[in-house]
Amino acid sequence: MTARASQSSSFSSGQPPLVARTSGCRALASRPLSYRHMTALGAVMCLVTLAGCGQMVSRSLGDAIGKDDFDAARASELPYASLKLNHANSTALVVLATLERNGRVARFESRDRGIIELRDGVLSATSGFARDIADRREQSTTGRALARPAWLMDSGTTYRVSVSALTPHPRQLERQDAASTGSQRQDNVAVMQVHEANARLECEAPAPHQLPLAELNLSHCTETLNWDDGRTTHNELWRDETRVWAADMTAWPDGPRFGWEIAKAW
């Protein structure tokens, strides 16, 4: 079941969508969205996103191995903020659907209403994929709220990460149902699991980094997560002093990997 971007109960709650701010980078800045534009955008998303993104949701990108459906020219022409999304060896163009909390929470919707949510520029929730992130949160190592987003802090910063994961789990039909249908088939039910880790962020000096529509001087950072079950994963992101411009993240140990690059900023 796929949630709509306007259904805030599926994601981080916040204030009503606000007007998007213009990016400081002229090459990537998108036209600010009015409230009317943002509410209408979800209804016409199938007209502005590529067919491959619909495949990502309805079939899971793993069924479309190696498919490249990102069109840089299309991203450049559209007046709305957009991302190049990478998942399961395929790419697609996804367009901004809503903004909340002064632009801190941005939701991008695919043709088939699959959703990815970025909070402070980093993946915080998804809906409509084979395995989804219900929520990702960061806090200090003492359990307090962070003064600013973890991935914008100084190199060497440590913090805690909690990820609520939704994974399909086979469920045997009840005996009476199986008897009535003459089948022993299984269906899938989403199971919520919470994964927690100690995280450390290490960043390099800024260097030129190519984005879909421009090249910027960005600092490459590695987020190392030591999970409570003993496993370790690594995420990568590219940032400047105020924004994460690109990232490649494994949601949880053995979880799905999502990568994205900003084509046009919000």
C-alpha positions as CSV (number, residue, x, y, z in Angstrom):
1,M,0.0,0.0,0.0
2,T,1.4,3.3,-1.0
3,A,0.8,6.5,1.0
4,R,0.3,9.9,-0.6
5,A,2.7,12.6,0.1
6,S,0.0,14.7,1.7
7,Q,-0.7,12.1,4.4
8,S,1.6,13.4,7.1
9,S,0.7,10.5,9.4
10,S,3.0,8.3,7.5
11,F,6.0,10.6,8.0
12,S,7.4,13.3,10.2
13,S,4.7,15.7,11.3
14,G,5.2,19.4,10.8
15,Q,3.6,22.7,9.8
16,P,1.6,23.1,6.6
17,P,3.7,23.3,3.5
18,L,5.6,26.5,3.1
19,V,6.9,28.4,0.1
20,A,10.2,26.9,-1.0
21,R,13.3,28.9,-0.6
22,T,15.7,29.6,-3.4
23,S,19.0,27.8,-3.4
24,G,22.2,29.8,-3.0
25,C,23.6,28.1,-6.1
26,R,22.3,29.8,-9.1
27,A,23.1,26.9,-11.4
28,L,20.8,24.6,-9.5
29,A,18.2,26.9,-8.0
30,S,14.6,26.0,-8.8
31,R,11.7,28.4,-9.0
32,P,10.1,28.7,-5.6
33,L,6.8,26.8,-5.3
34,S,3.7,28.5,-4.1
35,Y,1.3,26.6,-1.8
36,R,-1.1,26.2,-4.8
37,H,1.7,24.7,-6.9
38,M,2.8,22.3,-4.2
39,T,-0.7,21.0,-3.5
40,A,-1.4,20.6,-7.3
41,L,1.9,18.9,-8.0
42,G,1.0,15.7,-6.3
43,A,-2.0,15.3,-8.6
44,V,0.0,15.7,-11.8
45,M,3.1,13.9,-10.7
46,C,2.6,11.2,-13.3
47,L,2.9,13.9,-16.0
48,V,6.3,15.2,-14.9
49,T,8.1,12.1,-13.5
50,L,9.6,9.4,-15.7
51,A,8.0,6.0,-16.3
52,G,11.0,4.3,-14.8
53,C,10.1,5.7,-11.4
54,G,6.7,4.1,-11.6
55,Q,8.4,0.8,-12.3
56,M,10.5,1.4,-9.2
57,V,7.4,1.4,-7.0
58,S,5.0,-1.0,-8.7
59,R,7.6,-3.7,-9.5
60,S,10.5,-2.7,-7.2
61,L,13.6,-1.4,-8.9
62,G,15.2,-4.8,-8.5
63,D,13.0,-6.0,-11.4
64,A,14.4,-3.4,-13.7
65,I,18.1,-4.1,-13.3
66,G,20.4,-1.5,-14.9
67,K,17.6,0.8,-16.1
68,D,18.6,4.5,-16.4
69,D,15.5,6.7,-16.6
70,F,17.1,9.9,-15.4
71,D,16.9,12.6,-18.0
72,A,19.1,15.7,-17.2
73,A,17.5,17.8,-20.0
74,R,14.1,17.0,-18.5
75,A,15.3,17.9,-15.0
76,S,16.7,21.2,-16.3
77,E,13.5,22.2,-18.1
78,L,11.2,21.5,-15.2
79,P,10.7,24.6,-12.9
80,Y,10.4,22.4,-9.8
81,A,13.0,21.0,-7.4
82,S,14.0,17.5,-8.3
83,L,16.4,14.6,-7.5
84,K,18.2,11.9,-9.4
85,L,17.2,8.8,-7.4
86,N,19.4,5.7,-7.5
87,H,18.0,2.4,-6.2
88,A,18.6,-1.2,-7.1
89,N,20.9,-0.4,-10.0
90,S,18.3,1.9,-11.6
91,T,17.9,5.6,-11.7
92,A,14.9,8.0,-12.1
93,L,13.9,11.6,-11.9
94,V,11.6,12.4,-8.9
95,V,10.0,15.8,-8.3
96,L,9.3,17.8,-5.2
97,A,5.7,17.2,-3.9
98,T,5.6,19.0,-0.6
99,L,7.8,21.1,1.8
100,E,7.3,21.4,5.5
101,R,9.0,22.9,8.5
102,N,10.6,25.8,6.7
103,G,11.9,23.5,4.0
104,R,13.6,21.1,6.4
105,V,11.3,18.2,5.4
106,A,11.0,17.6,1.6
107,R,8.9,14.8,0.1
108,F,9.4,13.6,-3.5
109,E,6.8,11.5,-5.2
110,S,7.1,9.1,-8.0
111,R,4.6,8.5,-10.8
112,D,3.0,5.7,-8.9
113,R,3.0,7.7,-5.7
114,G,6.0,6.0,-4.1
115,I,7.5,8.6,-1.8
116,I,10.9,9.4,-0.4
117,E,11.2,11.9,2.4
118,L,14.4,13.9,3.1
119,R,14.7,15.6,6.5
120,D,17.5,18.2,6.6
121,G,18.7,16.7,3.2
122,V,19.0,13.1,4.3
123,L,16.7,10.2,3.9
124,S,14.2,9.9,6.8
125,A,11.3,7.8,5.4
126,T,10.0,6.0,2.3
127,S,6.7,4.5,1.1
128,G,5.9,2.2,-1.8
129,F,9.1,0.3,-2.1
130,A,9.7,-3.4,-1.5
131,R,11.2,-2.5,1.9
132,D,10.5,0.9,3.5
133,I,11.9,3.2,6.1
134,A,9.1,4.2,8.5
135,D,11.4,6.7,10.2
136,R,15.0,7.5,10.9
137,R,16.0,9.7,13.9
138,E,19.3,11.0,15.3
139,Q,20.0,12.2,18.8
140,S,23.1,12.8,21.0
141,T,24.9,10.0,22.6
142,T,23.2,11.1,25.9
143,G,19.8,10.8,24.4
144,R,19.2,14.5,23.9
145,A,18.0,16.3,20.7
146,L,20.9,17.5,18.5
147,A,21.5,21.3,18.2
148,R,21.7,20.9,14.4
149,P,21.5,18.1,11.8
150,A,24.2,15.5,12.5
151,W,25.5,15.5,9.0
152,L,26.2,19.2,9.1
153,M,28.3,18.9,12.3
154,D,32.1,18.9,12.5
155,S,34.1,15.9,11.4
156,G,34.5,13.5,14.3
157,T,31.0,14.1,15.7
158,T,29.3,11.0,17.3
159,Y,25.6,10.5,17.8
160,R,22.9,7.8,18.0
161,V,20.7,6.6,15.1
162,S,17.4,4.8,15.3
163,V,15.7,3.4,12.2
164,S,12.2,2.0,12.2
165,A,12.1,-0.5,9.2
166,L,9.2,-2.0,7.4
167,T,10.0,-5.4,5.9
168,P,7.5,-7.8,4.2
169,H,7.2,-11.1,6.1
170,P,5.5,-14.2,4.7
171,R,2.4,-15.1,6.6
172,Q,0.7,-18.5,6.3
173,L,-3.0,-18.3,5.6
174,E,-5.2,-19.4,8.5
175,R,-6.3,-23.0,8.3
176,Q,-9.9,-22.2,7.5
177,D,-8.9,-19.8,4.8
178,A,-6.6,-22.4,3.2
179,A,-9.3,-25.1,3.4
180,S,-11.9,-22.9,1.7
181,T,-9.5,-21.9,-1.2
182,G,-7.8,-25.3,-1.4
183,S,-4.5,-23.5,-1.3
184,Q,-1.6,-23.3,1.1
185,R,-0.3,-20.0,-0.3
186,Q,1.2,-17.3,1.8
187,D,0.7,-13.6,1.7
188,N,3.0,-10.9,3.0
189,V,2.5,-8.6,6.0
190,A,4.8,-5.6,6.8
191,V,6.7,-6.2,10.0
192,M,8.2,-3.2,11.9
193,Q,11.7,-3.6,13.3
194,V,13.8,-1.0,15.1
195,H,17.5,-0.8,14.5
196,E,19.8,1.3,16.6
197,A,23.5,2.3,16.2
198,N,26.3,4.5,17.4
199,A,27.3,6.7,14.5
200,R,30.4,8.7,13.7
201,L,30.8,11.3,10.9
202,E,34.2,11.8,9.2
203,C,34.6,14.5,6.5
204,E,37.3,15.4,4.0
205,A,38.2,18.8,2.7
206,P,36.0,20.3,0.0
207,A,36.7,19.2,-3.6
208,P,34.9,19.5,-6.9
209,H,32.0,17.1,-7.2
210,Q,29.8,16.6,-10.2
211,L,26.0,16.8,-9.7
212,P,23.4,16.1,-12.4
213,L,23.3,19.8,-13.5
214,A,26.3,21.4,-12.0
215,E,29.7,21.0,-10.4
216,L,30.2,22.2,-6.8
217,N,33.0,22.2,-4.2
218,L,31.6,19.7,-1.6
219,S,33.0,17.9,1.4
220,H,32.8,14.1,1.1
221,C,31.7,12.6,4.4
222,T,31.4,9.0,5.6
223,E,28.9,8.0,8.3
224,T,30.0,4.9,10.1
225,L,27.2,3.1,12.0
226,N,28.1,0.4,14.6
227,W,24.7,-1.3,15.1
228,D,23.6,-2.8,18.4
229,D,23.6,-6.2,16.8
230,G,27.3,-6.0,16.1
231,R,27.2,-5.2,12.4
232,T,28.7,-2.1,10.8
233,T,27.5,-0.1,7.8
234,H,28.8,2.9,6.0
235,N,26.9,5.8,4.4
236,E,28.4,8.5,2.1
237,L,27.2,12.1,1.7
238,W,28.5,15.2,0.0
239,R,27.8,18.5,1.7
240,D,28.6,22.2,1.9
241,E,28.2,24.3,5.0
242,T,24.4,24.4,4.8
243,R,23.1,21.5,2.7
244,V,23.6,17.9,1.8
245,W,23.7,17.8,-2.0
246,A,24.1,14.0,-2.6
247,A,24.1,10.8,-0.5
248,D,24.3,7.0,-0.8
249,M,22.8,5.3,2.3
250,T,22.1,1.8,3.5
251,A,19.0,2.1,5.5
252,W,19.9,-0.6,8.1
253,P,22.0,-3.8,8.1
254,D,21.0,-5.8,5.0
255,G,18.5,-3.1,4.3
256,P,17.8,-1.4,1.0
257,R,20.3,1.2,-0.4
258,F,19.1,4.5,-1.6
259,G,21.2,7.1,-3.4
260,W,20.2,10.6,-4.5
261,E,21.7,13.7,-6.0
262,I,20.1,17.1,-6.1
263,A,19.3,18.2,-9.7
264,K,17.5,21.4,-8.7
265,A,17.5,22.6,-5.1
266,W,14.5,23.8,-3.1
